[in-house]
Amino acid sequence: MLTATPTKRGTGISIWGDDEDLRALYQLVHTLAGDSEYTNDSKGGRVQILHCFAYEIRHAYQESRLTKPVTITEGVHQTDFGFNFSWIDLLFTLNCLRFNAAYTPTEPDDQTTLDRLEQITRQALQEFDTKGAQEIERFVGPHLLNVNHPWIWQFNQQLEIDYMEMNVNKTRFRNIPNLLRRTEKWSPLHSFLIGNIKATAKELNCDVYEIEYLEYPNIKW
């Protein structure tokens, strides 16, 4: 069964499961991502976001991320595999999964997996900081985060950079909702987000859809 804990400094979440758990999650993510075309629209942006999540899941069950011994019952042990994922990336991912699930045929087990992923996310949020979690939980699932914008991939990447550049503390964690609200037109800081993305494109002398976000601050999990 999938489990999760907040990372030590609250940068994100550590997601854990056995080989079967993670392979099932990997397959579900690819099913909901649909085709692998990174088109210049919201659909292509969601595919990129979901593929980043699937990439980490695959490396986890291939044992190239985190491992830990787990006691099932007395005398029965197994190895769980895991990976770290930032809160910003995870919240975008969960919204993309639910958005695509509304338009993709799924099995009852798929819905159970999605429910479980959202459940352990809420639990990890609460475990790190109950006060901050109350507001952030509203973004778990298809609620406030607009993942149908043609720049959704760019929004995700820019906000991830902004988040990682903040001081590592609970204030940063509690600021997550303010960062995510920048994706909405009605937000006072929406134009700031758009401006940052356009400035990056201008600096790189490319179209917005051609921006490659390669340089991230050193992550302190």
C-alpha atoms as one frame of an Amber mdcrd trajectory, in Angstrom:
protein
   0.000   0.000   0.000   1.257   3.475  -0.864   2.428   5.572   2.071   4.058
   8.977   2.403   5.868  11.265   4.813   6.886  14.927   4.530  10.558  15.451
   3.804  12.697  16.603   6.723  12.769  20.309   5.773   9.238  20.338   4.381
  10.243  20.877   0.754   8.007  18.071  -0.378   6.886  14.531   0.169   8.496
  11.090   0.185   6.187   8.571  -1.481   6.712   4.889  -0.643   5.429   1.549
  -1.848   6.515  -1.942  -2.759   7.373  -2.920  -6.309   3.768  -3.801  -7.158
   2.362  -0.582  -5.687   4.708   1.637  -7.638   4.391  -0.232 -10.918   0.602
   0.062 -10.688   0.885   3.793  -9.996   3.314   4.192 -12.894   0.930   2.458
 -15.287  -2.003   4.563 -14.103  -0.094   7.810 -14.584   0.837   6.831 -18.143
  -2.740   5.783 -18.880  -4.055   9.143 -17.733  -1.303  11.045 -19.540  -2.552
   9.552 -22.789  -0.369  10.140 -25.837   3.194  11.284 -25.392   2.960  14.405
 -27.557   4.294  17.558 -25.898   1.990  19.829 -27.843   1.865  23.593 -27.313
  -1.382  23.595 -25.367  -2.835  22.577 -22.017  -3.039  18.908 -23.008   0.644
  18.789 -23.912   1.537  20.646 -20.740  -0.327  18.124 -18.594   1.442  15.272
 -20.393   4.830  16.792 -19.504   3.837  17.232 -15.867   2.575  13.650 -15.578
   5.609  12.214 -17.317   7.889  13.905 -14.765   5.971  12.150 -11.996   6.092
   8.819 -13.833   9.848   9.221 -14.312  10.421   9.416 -10.557   8.082   6.479
  -9.881   9.956   4.320 -12.393  13.341   5.160 -10.906  11.959   4.352  -7.463
  10.903   0.790  -8.287  14.130   0.356 -10.233  15.833   1.001  -6.877  17.675
   4.146  -7.942  15.977   6.510  -5.494  15.103   5.636  -1.861  14.753   2.296
  -0.079  13.812   1.251   3.455  13.079  -2.026   5.248   9.484  -2.535   6.387
   8.141  -5.063   8.892   4.776  -6.457   7.773   4.212  -8.798  10.719   6.565
 -10.460  13.168   9.192 -12.248  11.133   7.862 -10.933   7.802   9.837  -8.115
   6.170   9.966  -6.406   2.802  11.777  -3.533   1.128   9.794  -0.454   0.189
  10.967   1.888  -2.549  10.395   5.609  -2.584  11.186   9.001  -4.054  11.043
  12.651  -3.080   8.740  15.047  -4.905   8.202  18.731  -4.182   4.843  20.029
  -2.956   4.497  22.358  -5.953   5.088  19.570  -8.485   2.840  17.169  -6.602
  -0.119  19.548  -6.400   0.105  20.272 -10.125   0.377  16.520 -10.746  -2.657
  15.603  -8.630  -4.785  18.195 -10.405  -3.621  16.935 -13.807  -4.400  13.347
 -12.837  -7.942  14.201 -11.753  -8.539  16.432 -14.775  -7.465  13.713 -17.211
  -9.295  11.001 -15.253 -12.548  12.805 -15.999 -11.993  12.157 -19.716 -10.284
   8.751 -19.597 -11.916   5.326 -19.006 -10.646   3.961 -15.683 -11.162   0.875
 -13.552 -12.317   0.895  -9.904  -8.764   0.028  -8.842  -7.523   3.133 -10.656
  -9.890   5.353  -8.704  -8.792   3.650  -5.487  -5.162   4.425  -6.307  -5.976
   8.076  -7.015  -7.931   8.339  -3.781  -5.030   6.779  -1.882  -2.510   9.157
  -3.448  -4.614  12.146  -2.410  -5.160  10.703   1.061  -1.460  10.207   1.804
  -0.752  13.696   0.450  -3.199  15.224   2.934  -1.742  13.135   5.741   1.811
  14.249   4.913   0.720  17.903   4.720  -0.863  17.629   8.156   2.142  15.807
   9.564   4.496  18.598   8.551   2.382  21.593   9.579  -1.278  21.420  10.571
  -1.831  25.156  10.238  -0.348  25.442   6.747  -1.993  22.206   5.613  -5.509
  23.558   6.136  -5.147  25.965   3.216  -2.918  23.818   1.009  -5.293  20.831
   1.160  -7.781  22.781  -0.923  -5.450  22.327  -3.893  -5.412  18.515  -3.614
  -7.461  17.268  -6.564  -9.352  19.304  -9.183 -10.435  22.217  -7.033  -8.667
  25.567  -7.285  -5.706  24.913  -9.571  -6.386  25.581 -13.244  -4.540  22.895
 -15.226  -6.362  23.714 -18.462  -4.229  26.764 -19.288  -2.006  26.472 -22.388
   0.990  27.541 -20.285   0.359  25.029 -17.478   3.799  23.401 -17.895   5.511
  26.799 -17.790   3.425  27.788 -14.743   4.484  24.607 -12.955   8.164  25.103
 -13.725   8.295  28.804 -12.887   6.483  28.355  -9.579   8.746  25.428  -8.729
  11.785  27.662  -9.197  10.191  30.477  -7.183   9.411  28.010  -4.383  12.888
  26.502  -4.311  14.505  29.940  -4.126  12.637  30.789  -0.903  14.164  30.224
   2.521  13.590  26.666   3.738  11.115  27.017   6.611   7.429  26.753   7.494
   6.775  30.244   6.145   7.694  28.975   2.695   5.388  25.991   3.162   2.502
  28.228   4.212   3.110  30.451   1.189   2.335  27.617  -1.265  -1.335  28.693
  -1.777  -0.214  32.233  -2.650   2.186  30.854  -5.248  -0.446  28.586  -6.787
  -3.051  31.374  -6.979  -0.769  33.208  -9.392  -2.010  30.815 -12.092  -5.487
  32.402 -11.942  -6.338  35.508 -13.968  -8.014  37.202 -11.026  -4.871  37.004
  -8.899  -3.023  40.325  -8.425   0.233  38.445  -9.093  -0.923  36.643 -12.243
   0.662  39.309 -14.444   3.880  38.894 -12.430   3.965  35.173 -13.247   3.226
  35.824 -16.916   5.906  38.514 -16.981   8.537  36.203 -15.509   7.836  33.553
 -18.134   7.932  36.077 -20.982  11.169  37.543 -19.631  12.733  34.063 -19.563
  11.693  33.471 -23.169  13.150  36.825 -24.186  16.397  36.131 -22.343  16.719
  32.760 -24.070  15.587  34.255 -27.400  12.925  31.616 -27.870   9.181  31.100
 -27.827   7.486  30.485 -24.471   6.856  26.862 -25.452  10.552  26.376 -26.229
  11.802  27.346 -22.769  13.872  24.606 -21.158  14.004  24.815 -17.379  17.286
  23.108 -16.621  18.932  25.048 -13.795  17.234  24.564 -10.433  18.546  25.716
  -7.052  20.163  22.992  -4.955  17.229  21.215  -3.333  17.285  20.840   0.430
  14.663  18.191   1.063
